[in-house]
Amino acid sequence: MNKIVEFLTEAKAELLRVNWPKRQEIVRYTMLVIIISLVVAIFLGSLDYLFSYLVENFLLTR
């Protein structure tokens, strides 16, 4: 039981030393992740559309 109390005390001490991000930083990083995800999704979707078009029109018609 003593080890559990010691662990929890040390964990609390570590959490107090963490440099937590401010609300503005969290919002900024979240928006950055959403924008990058959308750009990658559009890029991969356009590649999928292009390759589908090429396969349907040049490989399956002959």
N, C-alpha and C positions, 0 to 999 in steps of 0.2 A: 504494500500500500504506500510505503514511503517513496518508492521509485516513481509511482504514478504522480504523486503530489510534486515531486521534484521535477518531473518532466513537464507538467502543466505550468509550473512556476517559470521554468526556463523558456517554454514556448511563449508565454505571455511577455516575458522580457524581450525576446526576439521580435515579437510583433510590435512592440512599442518603439523599436529602433528602425522599423521599416520606413522608407521614404515613400509614402503613399502619394500618388498623383493627384493633382487638383482636378476639380470638376471640369474646368475648361480644357485641360489636357485630355481627359477621358473622352469628351465630346469630339475634340479634334481628331484623336486617333481612331475613334469609331467611324467618323465620317470618311477618313482616309481609307479605312478598310472597306467600307461600303463602296466607295468610288472605284477603288482598284478592283474589287470583285466584279462590279458592273462592266468595267472596261475589259477585263479578261473574259467574262461571259459573252460580251458582244463579239470580241475577237474570235473566240472559239466557235461561236454560233455562225459567224460569217464563213469561217473555214469549212465547217460542216456543210453549210449550204453550197459553197463553191465546189467542194469535192463531190457532193451528191449530184449536183448539176453536171459536172464533168463525167461522172460515171454513167449517169442515165443517158446523156446525149452522145457520148463518144465510145463507150464500151458496150452498152446494151443494145444499141440500134444495129450493130453489124452482125 
